[in-house]
Every structure is written in C-alpha cells, then in structure tokens.
C-alpha cells in the first residue's frame, strides 16, 4: 500500500469513527443525564408510575376515565405468602442475583430468535420495577438498554427488601388496580396482610396478564399456575421471603404466560 493510499484510508477511518462515535457518545451522555435519580426511593414512596400514566392515557384515548386504585402499605403489612408467591412466580433467584437473571435473559434471547420477534425479555423483579416506575411498554433494544441502566441503579441504591416492597406496591393487578393492598381489596375484599396462601398464589398467578384476568376467571391455565405456586410455597413452608434465594426453582416455566406489559 502506497503512502498516499494509507493516508487516505487513515482519514476515512477517522471520519467513520467520528460519524459513528459522536452520535453514540451523545446518546450515552443524554441517557446518563436524563436517568432518574432512584436514590430518593430509599426513603420516599412513589405516588405515580409510568404505567399508571400510560393506562390513563389509553383510557382517555378510548373515551372513558380511569379511576386508579392505589394504596401504599409497608412490607410488614403484606402477607408473607404473597411476598414469597410473587418471588416464586416472577423471579425465583431474586435474592441471589444483582438485578439480572442471565440464564433467563439467554433463554428469552433464544426464544426471540426462534420466533423472529422481540417478545420476551427475561425480566427480573428489579427490571420490572424499573419499567413500571419509569418506562413505556415499548418492546425495543433501546428501551431494554435504558431499563438495564435503571435496574443497575436500583440495585446499587436500594436493599432487596426495599425493591420488593416497591414492586409489590406498584405492580399492576387489574383494570386500574395497582399494588398489593388495592389488589387484595379489589379481588378478595380484604387487606393484603390477611391474604391466604391460595389467594396469594392466585394474585401471583395473574401478574403476567393482570387486566386479562380482571375480574378473575378461573381458567384451566390460571388454576394450573396457581396450583404450581401453592405447591412451591408449601415445599418452602416456614421460610421468610428472603430465604427464597436458597431455592432457584420457580413453578414450571411452560405454565408461565407472556406478560401483556
């Protein structure tokens, strides 16, 4: 290669690096600057979430108002059975990982490649909390990347117990129903602290598609999923929610429906 040719190639490589690198760097800087400050969640409870806002907007587009049912309660006022049922059904290794279930992500990626669509995300409870609090329901790699940054920040600033408390209080459990307390009163007419094992398992069972099962319809799928969760809870009877990290096996995965969120 001649000196002039090498010089031309070098300039082209430099410009290519600038053209590609500057937008990427600008995007990364924008993301870092606009990332939500999650540290305040250690002591303050959210009063509104991105999912609540999205549901209100959807209802408005459809021409009818949406009344949000949402009542914050501390983790101590949520039945241990519900805490354990949700961890078992949604993220069995929650207390063992640092925000990401790499095996779940790998399985989801293989499934997405197989079907040719971005349908599963292998989300942990922390990732779901990040999405519920701050993100849209759009399924894209860019949103997943932003979700990952927020997830890492949540795990860095908050304890596992606080993350679980937040998730249980903002999770969607029906048409305009958010949080364990509102869900217990909406579906069973009692407080979240009074939930039985069967009721807790049923609430955990509808989490992937909460609006589809409101009011609760005891389909074969839902009954089977509830049964698996109850059986899992009974095997671990007597253990507090945090000890679930010693058992990484959740209810049978083939019975888990894709989330509607």
C-alpha positions in Angstrom: 0.0 0.0 0.0 1.4 3.4 -1.0 1.9 6.2 1.5 -0.9 8.3 -0.1 -3.3 5.4 -0.1 -2.5 4.6 3.5 -3.1 8.3 4.4 -6.5 8.3 2.6 -7.5 5.1 4.4 -6.5 6.6 7.7 -8.6 9.7 7.1 -11.6 7.7 6.1 -11.3 5.5 9.2 -11.0 8.7 11.3 -14.1 10.2 9.8 -16.0 6.9 10.1 -15.1 6.8 13.8 -16.2 10.4 14.3 -19.5 9.9 12.4 -20.4 6.8 14.3 -18.8 7.6 17.7 -20.1 11.1 18.2 -23.8 10.3 17.9 -23.3 7.2 20.1 -21.4 9.3 22.7 -24.1 12.0 22.6 -26.8 9.4 23.1 -24.9 7.8 26.0 -24.4 11.2 27.6 -28.1 12.1 27.1 -29.1 8.8 28.8 -26.8 9.4 31.7 -28.1 13.0 32.2 -31.8 12.0 32.0 -31.6 8.8 34.1 -34.0 9.1 37.0 -32.5 9.6 40.4 -33.6 6.4 42.2 -31.7 7.1 45.5 -34.7 9.0 46.9 -36.7 5.8 46.7 -34.8 4.5 49.7 -37.0 6.7 51.9 -39.8 8.1 49.7 -42.7 6.2 48.2 -43.7 6.9 44.6 -47.2 8.3 44.1 -47.4 7.9 40.4 -45.7 5.5 37.9 -45.2 5.4 34.2 -47.6 2.5 33.9 -50.3 4.4 35.7 -49.8 7.4 33.3 -49.9 5.1 30.3 -53.2 3.5 31.5 -54.8 6.9 32.0 -53.7 8.0 28.5 -55.1 4.8 27.0 -58.4 5.2 28.8 -58.6 8.9 27.6 -58.0 7.8 24.0 -60.8 5.3 24.4 -63.1 8.0 25.7 -63.6 6.9 29.3 -62.0 7.9 32.6 -59.9 5.5 34.6 -60.0 5.5 38.4 -56.7 4.4 39.8 -56.9 2.2 42.9 -53.7 2.5 44.7 -52.9 2.4 48.5 -49.3 2.2 49.8 -48.6 -0.3 52.6 -45.2 -1.3 54.2 -43.8 -4.7 53.5 -44.8 -5.8 57.1 -48.5 -5.3 56.1 -48.3 -7.5 53.1 -48.8 -11.2 53.8 -45.5 -13.2 53.7 -47.4 -15.7 51.5 -47.8 -13.0 48.8 -44.2 -11.9 49.1 -43.0 -15.4 48.6 -45.6 -16.3 45.9 -44.6 -13.3 43.8 -40.8 -14.1 44.1 -41.5 -17.7 43.2 -43.6 -16.9 40.2 -41.8 -13.9 38.9 -38.1 -14.2 39.8 -37.1 -17.2 41.9 -33.4 -16.1 42.1 -34.3 -12.5 43.1 -32.4 -12.6 46.4 -29.3 -14.2 44.7 -28.8 -12.0 41.6 -27.7 -8.4 41.3 -30.6 -7.3 39.1 -30.2 -9.6 36.1 -31.0 -13.2 35.6 -28.5 -14.1 32.9 -29.9 -17.6 32.4 -33.4 -16.1 31.9 -32.0 -13.5 29.5 -30.3 -16.2 27.5 -33.5 -18.3 27.3 -35.5 -15.2 26.3 -33.0 -14.3 23.6 -33.1 -17.8 22.1 -36.9 -17.7 22.1 -36.9 -14.3 20.4 -34.5 -15.5 17.7 -36.7 -18.6 17.2 -39.9 -16.6 16.7 -38.3 -13.7 14.9 -39.8 -11.1 17.2 -38.9 -9.3 20.5 -41.5 -10.9 22.7 -39.7 -12.0 25.9 -37.2 -10.1 28.0 -36.2 -12.4 30.8 -37.1 -9.6 33.2 -36.3 -9.8 37.0 -38.4 -8.1 39.6 -35.9 -5.3 39.7 -36.2 -4.9 35.9 -40.0 -4.9 36.1 -39.8 -2.3 38.8 -37.6 -0.1 36.6 -40.1 -0.5 33.7 -43.2 0.1 35.9 -41.8 3.3 37.5 -40.1 5.0 34.6 -40.5 3.4 31.1 -43.0 2.8 28.4 -44.3 -0.6 27.3 -42.5 -0.4 24.0 -40.5 -3.5 23.2 -37.2 -2.5 21.8 -33.5 -2.9 22.4 -33.1 0.8 23.2 -35.7 0.6 25.9 -34.1 -2.6 27.3 -30.8 -0.8 27.4 -32.3 2.1 29.4 -34.1 -0.4 31.6 -30.7 -2.1 32.3 -29.2 1.2 33.5 -32.1 2.0 35.8 -32.0 -1.6 37.1 -28.4 -1.4 38.0 -29.0 1.9 39.8 -31.9 0.4 41.8 -29.8 -2.5 42.9 -26.9 -0.1 43.8 -29.0 2.3 45.9 -31.7 0.0 47.4 -31.9 -3.1 49.5 -33.6 -6.2 48.1 -36.4 -5.8 50.7 -37.0 -2.2 49.6 -37.1 -3.3 45.9 -39.6 -6.0 46.7 -41.7 -3.5 48.8 -41.7 -1.0 46.0 -42.6 -3.7 43.4 -45.4 -5.1 45.4 -46.9 -1.6 45.9 -46.8 -0.5 42.3 -47.4 -3.8 40.3 -50.5 -3.8 38.2 -53.1 -6.2 39.4 -56.2 -5.4 37.3 -58.0 -2.6 35.5 -56.7 0.5 37.3 -55.6 -1.7 40.3 -52.0 -1.1 41.5 -50.3 -2.6 44.5 -50.9 -5.5 46.8 -53.3 -3.6 49.1 -55.6 -2.4 46.3 -55.4 -5.9 44.7 -56.4 -7.7 47.9 -59.3 -5.4 48.4 -60.4 -5.4 44.8 -60.2 -9.2 44.2 -60.9 -10.6 47.7 -62.4 -7.7 49.8 -59.7 -7.9 52.5 -56.3 -6.3 53.3 -53.1 -7.6 51.9 -52.0 -8.7 55.3 -55.0 -11.1 55.5 -54.4 -13.0 52.3 -54.3 -16.8 52.5 -51.8 -18.9 50.6 -54.4 -19.8 47.9 -55.3 -16.1 47.4 -51.7 -15.0 47.4 -50.9 -17.7 44.8 -53.8 -16.6 42.7 -52.6 -12.9 42.7 -49.1 -14.0 41.8 -50.6 -16.2 39.0 -52.3 -13.3 37.3 -49.3 -10.9 37.4 -48.1 -11.6 33.8 -51.6 -10.5 32.4 -53.4 -8.7 35.2 -56.0 -6.9 33.1 -56.9 -10.1 31.2 -57.9 -11.8 34.4 -59.9 -8.9 35.9 -62.4 -9.9 37.2 -60.6 -13.2 38.0 -61.7 -16.0 35.7 -60.7 -19.5 36.9 -59.4 -20.8 33.6 -57.6 -24.1 33.3 -54.3 -22.2 32.8 -54.8 -19.9 35.8 -55.8 -22.8 38.1 -52.8 -24.8 37.0 -50.4 -21.9 37.5 -52.0 -21.2 41.0 -51.6 -24.9 41.9 -47.9 -24.9 41.0 -47.2 -21.7 43.1 -49.1 -23.2 46.1 -47.1 -26.4 45.8 -43.9 -24.4 45.7 -44.9 -22.4 48.7 -45.8 -25.5 50.7 -42.4 -27.1 49.9 -40.7 -24.0 51.4 -43.2 -23.5 54.2 -41.8 -21.6 57.2 -39.1 -19.7 55.4 -39.2 -16.0 55.2 -39.2 -14.3 51.8 -35.5 -13.6 51.8 -34.6 -17.2 52.2 -36.1 -18.0 48.7 -32.6 -17.4 47.3 -31.7 -20.8 48.5 -34.1 -22.4 46.0 -33.8 -21.1 42.5 -36.6 -23.3 41.0 -39.8 -21.4 40.2 -43.1 -23.0 39.2 -42.9 -24.9 35.9 -41.8 -22.4 33.2 -44.1 -23.8 30.5 -47.1 -22.6 32.5 -45.9 -19.0 32.5 -47.8 -16.8 30.1 -46.1 -13.9 28.3 -46.6 -10.6 30.0 -49.0 -8.1 28.5 -46.8 -5.2 29.5 
